[in-house]
Amino acid sequence: MPIVTIDDRTLEVPTGTNLVEAASRVGVQIPHYCYHPRLSVVGQCRMCMVEIQGMPKLQAACSTQVVRDGMVVRTSSETAAEAQRAIMEFLLINHPLDCPICDQAGECGLQDYSFKHGQAFSRFRFEEKRTYPEKERIPLGPHVMLNMNRCIQCTRCIRFTHEVTKTGELSFFERGSHAEIGTFPDKPLDNPLSTCVVDICPVGALTSTRFRFAERVWYLDKKPSICTGCDAGCNITLEHRRGAIRRYKPRFNPEVNDYWMCDFGRATHERYQELPRLAVPRLRKDGEVVAVGWREALDALFHALRAKRADGATALLGSGFLSTEEAWLLRRLAGFVETPHFSIWTDSGPARAIPNPAGGIVGREAAPNRRGAELAGLVAEEGGLDAEALLLGDGASRCATLLVADSDFGKAAHDPKIVERLRAAHFLAVMGWADTPLARAADLVLPVATHAERDGTFVNVNGRLQRFERAFPPPSHVRPAIEVLADLLSRFDPKWASVSTAVVFDLLAEELPALAGLRWAEIPATGVPIVHASAGAAP
Amino acid sequence: MAFERVLTRNVGRAAARTVRGYRESGGYEALGRALKLDPGEIVEEVKRSGLRGRGGAGFPCGAKWGFVPRGTDRTKYIVCNADESEPGTFKDRLLMEHDPHQLIEGCVIAGRAVAANTTYIYIRGEYTHAARVLEEAIRDAYDQGVLGASVLGSGFRHDVYVHRGAGAYICGEETGMLESLEGKRGQPRVKPPFPAVVGAFGAPTVINNVETLCCVTHILQRGSEWFKSIGTDERNTGPKLYAISGHVERPGTYEYPIGVTFQELLDGCGGMYRGRALKAFIPGGASAPMLTAAESGIRMDFDNLAKAGSMLGSAAVIVMDETTCVVRAALRLARFFAHESCGQCTPCREGTNWMRLVLERIESGHGSEADLDLLARVVPNVGGISLCALGDAAQGPVKSLIEKFGDEIRDNLRNRRYPLPRVPFFDLGAVA
């Protein structure tokens, strides 16, 4: 492998590595706009000009590959810095500089590089800048808004639609200083990944119709998380302000979603606003459902579960929205109650494909963690009352106590007919964050944290175990499901009192061969492939 | 001056547009000779001749052919750059309209040299007549067995296609041309890879100017020694067409040995228009920096002009007399480049337009010396770091404007003389 020297730092890189990538390996950031690791190299923003020993002219780092030994590169020599300064000036002379009303402000490539490589004044002394009249707010499609005046013609978005989604909706029109980005007549930018162009747009030209004007980005707190839209398990950054989720952004993971995520996934957090929230535990007393405290609610559930009635079974119904740890505790509960009636339900969803270097990943279920729940042991036993018997048959009518873990476990929770069927249980208890028709029909309701308010792990379609973290605490009377289940279990065995997700995971890892050697604190940020019997071997 | 015209020998001889008529003046003998040679020998012969590209960059033709991978069965292409759109340039048009077979012969020889079976002649869209003449000549060449499955019965296959451009200057840039040829938006590609490795349709491609390929014909006909005997030195060889326009008595295309002095050129076309004094001249098309009257003794070849800070380019000589407002002349060119910038790379897209705006302000009388200082600082940033040569081209005339006429412009600005009076180019009274 050839050896290259970048700003006095020498390293060895595979033949053909471009200088932007090579430099980043030794911590040198070469400024760039048009270059993106997953898109073809066009070398047209000219921001990444560097000096290479022995070459008379500056070279674009993105289009210069290391193919031989002894290349000596200077990224911030006087001439390179001057070129970078000149490009910043060129990019800004016609830019509207409307940062105060621009959504990109705070995470804008122009702002960042201006600060680092630009100058604080303008030499462009003309009253009129080049503008694109009537093109300040062009909806390119349902999810993306274009403001042509802010565009720096880097063409990342165009290349994305041609090379990643292969839909080719966007193109370059006109030329010279009037060159612009656009769609063809009657062919809007409408593909499952369309909002990714907003992520890769280095400036405020492309904004998300969802996020536009929702929040200044510097007010956002960010946490690494996993999308719950399907079982692909896209890595995301959950961005919120004081507990109000503003957006999901893809978090780079070459094994899963690469740099991308789908429009559907980005919108999944909107469900937390769309559905009413369960705020306090509720218990039916003398036919009337009333708010109660947690102790009373859990005692009532404990008694209902422990009272082994001759006239009915005790059944537990989990869902693919449970974290692996929650599912495992639910399985422990089944053990304490000594019931064979436990299972999970997951809606199958439309296929959601995300390209990645390994050929892509396709999620096919409408919940993120069926595999994790099954791994934790929530696999229906032969002859037990399983999800199908409960949801599609008359299984519930044979139940003395039925606990449904997730009030919003699927479409069925909103279907009056199925709710009616589940209601046939003598005592119906429901855990969840959403006040769904199912929750309203229940005898006992336990309000638990949303996805953003808990931590845990999911196992995705390829058998990759991935960790997500709590972004913010749940509302005052709401508790994370892991805590609620532990509290309930401690009534059977005191050792379960106040265990955290981390403790549960470590116990789980000790028990399951598939997770052998893993510890909560050591799960890598991009997850870890595990061997899982029902999901098949990990790729 | 005594000099045998070679490239233009068939100009005005209508019969030369047919294969039979072309043969009368020794046509297709060179091709016959080339077909008997080993392809490598053709390349060597062209290398020995010292032929440099006539399109503008002056890259050694033989060396360019040498970059094409040899000994593979891969498809290769010859692309003839006939997208002659540099302002002031009209030499290739003459060659195509009057002597199409000279070009076709050159194309086939080039094809033989690099083992390419196809030539695309990418011709400027506005050259409708030249395209028609070429099409007819190609049809005739097929009928006479010069083109097709077996060129002159040699068993070597070669096809020639004319591809008409749609009017963009940038498609004269070789990779922009390839994009356009492939049916895409005509904008330059990032290099490397160079066209000799990845060119048209992903195949190794040789791109040569019309005049270059015509020279190849004569090198094979008369030998590299003959070619080398013409010109200034071994780096500047062969006959050269000069397209002269502007304030001269008889503008037009003239053939001279390369390295003729500007003064000889001027004398050859009847001197300055109406005997006015020379103020400035552009020696090599719109992108070449201007030179002044003081430099009129300069030899018009690649190296001498480069030494003087300008370039031979396409050898389009634009002559300006004392009545010219040089700022207006530079503005005219700046407008052209701003209009023709493809818009993909930042310095060219933004810089050409900025230069235009500043020059407009100076020319119209609203400028100040600060504008000239600004121009001096901004212009160097436009070239050098742009993706293709258009950025470099655009800065040429403006840079020389500041260097050569800076004091004059400052004086005019201080005395508020802008806009300078417009002197009609044609004296209508004289025409009548």
Interface residues (C-beta under 8 A of the other chain):
Chain A: V41 V42 G43 Q44 C45 R46 M47 M49 K57 L58 A60 S63 E82 A83 A86 I87 E89 F90 L91 I93 N94 R123 F124 F126 R130 I152 Q153 T155 S171 F172 E174 R175 G176 S177 H178 A179
Chain B: A168 I170 R185 Q187 V190 K191 P192 A338 H339 E340 S341 C342 G343 Q344 C345 T346 P347 R349 E350 G351 T352 N353 W354 L357 L374 R377 V378 N381 G384 I385 S386 L387
